[in-house]
Amino acid sequence: MWIIMQRGSIVKAWLSIARVGNDLALGIATVIGYILGGGTKLIDIVIVFIVGFLLGAGGNIVNDYFDRYVDAINKPWRPIPSGLISAKTAYRVSVSLLIIGTLISFYLSYVNGIIAFIASLLVYLYSYKLKKTLLLGNMVVAFLVALSIIFGGVAAIMNIDIIIASLFAFLLNVGREFLKGIEDVEGDKAMGIKTIATVYNTFTAYVLAFIVFLILVAISFIPYIMLRYSIIYLILALGVDLTVLFSLYITRDLSPSNAFKATRLLKLSVFLGLFAFLFDKIF
């Protein structure tokens, strides 16, 4: 019984360190990019999803590897600082996943392979160095999310829908990154990681998130008004807007605990936003 419980804990630890929910979101983002580009081949849908999932998992694990000392302060229950997964094993698995995902992507096209290689390189460099650089780290994370949609689109045919969806994903994740800086402010300070919250203060990070999210809300109506997107898009886009604004309301006291809740809520916004474009395309 003890062995079964231990194995269960290890499995949960790997699911946690890989952040399977985020990986599924990235996989779905690549598929939506592919469908927005007019792609219909089932094999391509499966491959773009697998690549997005593998690169997401590899990136999340390597991030936990480089974050292990920060997490020992911020989140000591995480798999590496808690001792459930060794740092060396996590590193080897993460690099393997990034390499496998990149190699698989060349089946789609050379361009997809290059995009996957760039994404793998950026996610590694982000975890290793770039996240400690003021603003650049935030921009890289947001860019990688937007790039997942573009990756899927390139496997089909790039068009205006893919570009708009990528832009929205970028803005949403830029704002989320600013709020995440509030969430991780204590550990980031201890490890010398430069974020808006640590270099300036949490209020400045909140104001920047507020500005980015207001821009996102304002332009979310453009596809419906100017590009004749459907009422389904408008309803789901309003859902995104409401969750974004509620995340700002939650974080108004600038506490790390409420910022944590807000950044988790914003994951819902990502899904709603992606499906807004998908359902408009289908229906």
Order of alpha helices (4+ residues) and beta strands (2+ residues): alpha-alpha-alpha-alpha-alpha-alpha-alpha-alpha-alpha-alpha-alpha-alpha-alpha-alpha
